[in-house]
Amino acid sequence: MFSFVMEIEGVDFLESLKILADKAGVVIEKIDKKQQNERLRLLGLLDDAVIFYETELRKNTDVVAYLKKRGMKGETAKYFNIGFAPAGWRNLHDYLKGKGYSELEMEKAGMIVKSIKAQAGYYDRFRSRIMFPIFNASGEVVGFSGRIFGEEGADSGGKYINSPQTILYDKSKVLYGFNKAKEEIRKKDVCVAVEGQMDVVMSHQAGVANAVAVSGTALTADHLKLIKRLTDKIIMAFDKDEAGVRASGKGIDMALADGFDVKIAVSPSGKDPADAVLDDPESWVKAVGESKNVIEFYMGLFDDRKDVERKILPYIAVLPSEMDKAVWVKKIGDKLKIREDSVWDELKKIKPMSKNTNAGKDEKINGAKPKETRLEFIQNRLLGLALWKKDTEDSDLKAVIDEFFKTKKEEADARSEEEKNRLMFEAELFFSDGVSLKGEFLKIKKEIEKEEIKVEQEIISLKIKELEMKKNDNEDIRREFEKYLEHFNILNKKLNDISFL
């Protein structure tokens, strides 16, 4: 159990001990900070920095007025622990020193910078900035993002500056707001990816509480891995409804290649989500609700054949499903009034990016097993829940679990004890106490049915594609083609029926 938590959360033994103790309701005697390891010591330092910045925010009426002008409510600022770094070179430095932290610790945590002039010593990294603490998935503060405020802030960098890479903070692995959004992401089965901290904060305030943002980097494979723990659906927020919508292309490619269902939400009036919420919170909620599939979104923007080749075909090329590719190829053929064969020919010229390249390298080095499919993932999630609650006293839940084991007992028995323990523990971490476990169980069963149909459809789709090229030359092949096509349509109807149950 401890090794599993250390692996999935990226923490050491002491932190995994605390996570499991909290889960089990066990009280651990508090250890003096001097006896803690370096990581826990720096986590404590950042917690103290949060307190300092929050206190400074309450003192500064101009900053409070500015946040109110941006539409932020006091309870929202408190919920996200937003603070303020005052002007001056050593305010936080002196505060933390008074708390017993050394300059070396402050530097390792990314909170102070050493002057190039030796005699000048250290100075605060963040000065005259609105401070957004960055939490990891476990809810620990690992860094900060500071937004410029006033003329003094202009001397310390750009509009936003973030904590540097530290032993606590890796911007390629942390999503701002994920700790607050993860339960809502799981419930709504979709993650909304916006650009900045204010966009996340104001989205949550407006009711879009499944919003997260990157900090100082593009969307990475590690970010996607973090999101995929909870959902395989992403809505990306665009400010403007136009062709060159900023530099989100690589992130979209990666998400599509990793099997994500990617949609686009266009912020009202071409504004960013934070400003849209300021004007009308419901307009942003509506924009998210009306998000479109990314390929459908771009198809609505382009009519020129060259634009379709350059902008749309690369997204289709990275889709892992041949069936999905076939659907979009047909739509492009209809849109441009050209034969599907011509679209397929152009598509074959595009070399798609490899799926999760870095993960693939790690698998080769470590000899790890291939990444599990979406179907395997949800099958394991259901089995973990069934094993975890098979002796439950909830009669309704026990009834559906007992029914499940009538057909899955052999499969469960074939798993090793280590694997069964892992699946049970994952289920316990994944499902919160406040949800109906029977409802979750039945929901996952339905998702498995849908996924199994999709897998079968993909196999049939490949066969249909193979026969389609030959059907005009042979009557037997034509009949076989029609038989497969009819079966595909039956599966499609079955899939639609399940979706609307």
Secondary structure, 3 states (H helix, E strand, C coil): CHHHHHHHHCCCHHHHHHHHHHHHCCCCCCCCHHHCCHHHHHHHHHHHHHHHHHHHHHHCHHHHHHHHHCCCCHHHHHHCCCEEECCCCCHHHHHHHHCCCCHHHHHHCCCEEECCCHHHCEEECCCCEEEEEEECCCCCEEEEEEEECHHHHHHHCCCEEECCCCCCCCCCCCCECHHHHHHHHHHHCCEEEECCHHHHHHHHHHCCCCEEECCCCCCCHHHHHHHHCCCCEEEEEECCCCCCCCCCHHHHHHHHHCCCEEEEEECHHHCCHHHHHHHCHHHHHHHHHCCEEHHHHHHCCCCCHHHHHHHHHHHHHCCCCHHHHHHHHHHHHHHHCCCHHHHHHHHHCCCCCCCCHHHHHHHHHHCCCCCCCHHHHHHHHHHHHHHHCCCCCCHHHHHHHHHHHHHHHHHHHHCCHHHHHHHHHHHHHHCCCCCCHHHHHHHHHHHHHHHHHHHHHHHHHHHHHHHHCCCCCCHHHHHHHHHHHHHHHHHHHHHHHHHCC
